[in-house]
Amino acid sequence: MGTAVVVLVAAGVVAWRVTGAEREEPLRSVAAGVGAVFTDLPAELRPPAEVTDLPTDRAAGQGVLIYHRYIDVTSYDPDSRSFDQNDIYLVTRTGAQFRIGRTPKDPGPLNLSLSPDGRWLGARRDGRWRVRDLSGTAEYEVTVGYELSHWSTDARSVLLVGPSADGRAFATMALPGGDVRPLDLRLANLSTEVAFVVGRELAVFDGYPWADQSGTQELTVTLKDVHRSVNRRLTVIGPGQLRPGEALGPLIALWRAGGNPPSIWMEVGQTDLVPTDSPEGSLVLPSVALLGVDVTSGAPLGRIELTSTNVDGRQLCVGVVAEGVVLQRWTASATELIVVDPRRGTRRVVTRFPENVNVLVPGARL
């Protein structure tokens, strides 16, 4: 994940639009399964005047996002090999904010994640993952040797991955309850887990034949039933969806998945563009669009354009929730969180931060 974020930031993903007619309208809740999470956010979010740590003796409430102030790369100290640290906040549906940690001193991951419904908080402490129920006080420890990999899109389980003699071992943890079930699942070394669909199917991308992209114009994933030996293929990018000069990428496969009904999105790049905020000649392929597919029906969900100019502020895709694809937009002094609903052709700024921050949305891959 760290490499993907670096590539995206360097690529200068700065603006977006949905092809076809767009219209502004309020976001509507999804009737079944994991529902909308951003409908009650205040118009503006800023760090609390008084810091309150996440309580351990009472419920905190449904989490809707995690954020921290943008890490200033100029704060890097070459002697200590560390950056300045910032507080990390969990925002709940009622607007309450709780500190849940500090940003790492090195460029490593936050090791924090919210389930798609915002009920569960995954956190790695003392070398071990724990899953906390934010609607209560229960906390489940992940079996030693396993790491959290992907939340189930219905938030009822989490996929765990650990080392084994022949590559990787997989298991699921049921929520609530914390029961761990090992899976008889084997994947190729170059395969990538893309999404864990309703706790039943694991979407897997085989990167080996994709290593040479020169003639690649289509992309599929395999959905493996984790309980039975049944597989199906799903086309994410089909014939004619890439435009002239575009390639699967940008530099590596960058996936976003989630929502209700679940969808899978991939970023595509354009080889003849030079990132506006990167040195000429850098090994970066700027993102120009997101292409998505409905996991259940296999129907394409259209295209969300990404441009490489700084006119409207640099932008980054940060995940997929029930309402749609979530984009984070930075301006000179503020950050906006935007939801694009490709099924309805709508967009909405769901909240704004009066400073530059980084945001982690529910269901985002760790």
Helices and strands as residue ranges (DSSP letters): H 2-11, E 15-18, E 23-24, E 63-69, G 73-75, E 87-92, E 97-102, E 112-114, E 120-125, E 128-133, E 139-141, E 147-151, E 157-164, E 167-174, E 180-183, E 191-197, E 201-206, E 219-225, E 231-237, E 246-248, E 255-258, E 263-270, E 287-294, E 300-307, E 314-321, E 324-330, E 335-341, E 346-353, E 357-360
